[in-house]
Amino acid sequence: NKRIDDNFKTRLIGIHYDFPEMKFHTSFLNGVNAYGKENFDLAGKFFLQAMSTDVENSDYNIALFNYGIIQLKQKKYAEALQQFQQLLKLMSGKQSPLLQYHILFCLYQLNEQEKFFNTLTQTDANALSKVQHLELKMMKANILVTKDQHQMAVKLYLSVWEDSRDISALEFAVVSLYRDKGYQQILS
């Protein structure tokens, strides 16, 4: 009876290590655990390991998304953008507001202004959280300032101010008006 139990345990352990789905989920969960401890390098390795063991796994897209988030945390915006764009392709172009938001954030950080605006027109901003929607407005306004389109930027900054009472939005509006020599508007 004990011999049967030992054989069963041996087979079970063998299955555990040889079964691709278990390898995937073990690596995936280790990645989640490392991420929770803010060990982003280790978390990235585990997510990559998970993705390399079972590309057909139903959670592959989640691992790829998590890996992209890790790249964002490490300020590796080009790499994060690559992961998010690959995920978008795997999703057959289905629109995911959260994924679009992260793509826009990467484009903004990489100063890819035209790509940012092109992607923004394809994004349903109403499907984003209020915070993400406001952050996109701020990003767009900041880009407009670099293009000397101060009046449009001011409208966006003031819109953010009205919706959030974020003092930095009001400060950016004043600075933008000052650069545009809108002294009268500043006083009002």
VENHU-V282494 format. One record per residue. RES is the residue in one small letter. PSI is psi in whole degrees, -180 to 180 (999 if undefined). D_LAST is the distance of its C-alpha to the last C-alpha in Angstrom with 1 decimal. Layout:
res->(RES:RES)
psi->(PSI:PSI)
d_last->(D_LAST:D_LAST)
//
This chain:
res->(n:k:r:i:d:d:n:f:k:t:r:l:i:g:i:h:y:d:f:p:e:m:k:f:h:t:s:f:l:n:g:v:n:a:y:g:k:e:n:f:d:l:a:g:k:f:f:l:q:a:m:s:t:d:v:e:n:s:d:y:n:i:a:l:f:n:y:g:i:i:q:l:k:q:k:k:y:a:e:a:l:q:q:f:q:q:l:l:k:l:m:s:g:k:q:s:p:l:l:q:y:h:i:l:f:c:l:y:q:l:n:e:q:e:k:f:f:n:t:l:t:q:t:d:a:n:a:l:s:k:v:q:h:l:e:l:k:m:m:k:a:n:i:l:v:t:k:d:q:h:q:m:a:v:k:l:y:l:s:v:w:e:d:s:r:d:i:s:a:l:e:f:a:v:v:s:l:y:r:d:k:g:y:q:q:i:l:s)
psi->(-44:-38:-40:-44:-43:-42:-41:-44:-42:-45:-40:-43:-42:-41:-42:-43:-20:-8:113:-38:-37:-39:-43:-54:-34:-48:-42:-49:-36:-37:-43:-43:-46:-39:-44:-29:8:30:80:-34:-49:-42:-43:-42:-43:-41:-40:-42:-44:-47:-31:-19:-29:87:-13:-1:142:-19:10:-44:-36:-42:-41:-43:-47:-39:-40:-40:-40:-41:-38:-46:-33:6:32:75:-38:-42:-42:-44:-43:-44:-45:-38:-38:-42:-40:-40:-42:-28:10:37:3:136:126:112:-41:-42:-44:-41:-46:-36:-45:-41:-44:-46:-40:-47:-31:0:35:74:-46:-43:-36:-51:-38:-43:-37:-38:-21:2:133:92:-26:-20:-8:164:163:-43:-46:-40:-45:-40:-39:-39:-42:-43:-46:-44:-42:-39:-42:-36:-42:-21:13:32:64:-40:-42:-39:-43:-42:-42:-44:-45:-33:-42:-43:-47:-37:-23:-19:30:113:-30:-33:-41:-41:-43:-38:-44:-45:-42:-41:-41:-44:-31:5:36:55:-39:-40:-34:-43:-28:999)
d_last->(89.0:87.2:87.8:86.1:83.1:82.9:83.2:80.5:78.1:79.0:78.3:75.0:73.8:74.9:72.9:69.9:69.8:71.0:68.8:65.8:63.6:64.3:63.6:60.3:59.3:60.5:58.5:55.5:55.7:56.2:53.0:51.0:52.6:51.7:48.1:47.9:49.0:46.5:49.4:47.8:50.5:53.2:51.3:50.9:54.6:55.5:53.4:54.8:58.3:57.7:56.6:59.6:62.1:61.3:59.1:60.2:59.0:56.7:54.3:54.2:50.7:49.4:51.0:49.4:45.9:46.5:47.6:44.4:42.4:44.4:43.6:39.9:40.4:42.2:39.4:42.0:39.6:42.0:44.8:42.7:41.5:45.2:46.2:43.5:44.4:48.1:47.4:45.6:48.7:51.0:49.0:49.9:46.2:45.4:41.7:40.8:37.1:37.6:39.6:37.1:34.3:36.5:37.3:33.6:33.0:36.0:34.9:31.4:33.1:35.5:32.8:34.5:31.4:33.3:35.5:32.5:30.9:34.4:35.1:31.7:32.5:35.8:34.3:33.7:30.5:31.0:34.2:32.6:31.6:28.0:27.8:29.3:27.1:24.0:25.6:26.4:22.8:22.0:25.0:24.2:20.6:22.2:24.7:22.3:20.6:24.2:24.6:21.5:20.1:16.6:14.8:17.4:17.2:13.5:14.4:17.3:15.6:13.1:16.3:18.1:15.6:15.8:19.6:20.4:17.8:19.0:16.9:18.1:16.5:13.0:14.2:15.6:12.5:10.8:14.2:14.6:11.4:12.7:16.1:15.1:13.6:10.2:8.9:6.4:5.1:5.4:3.8:0.0)
//
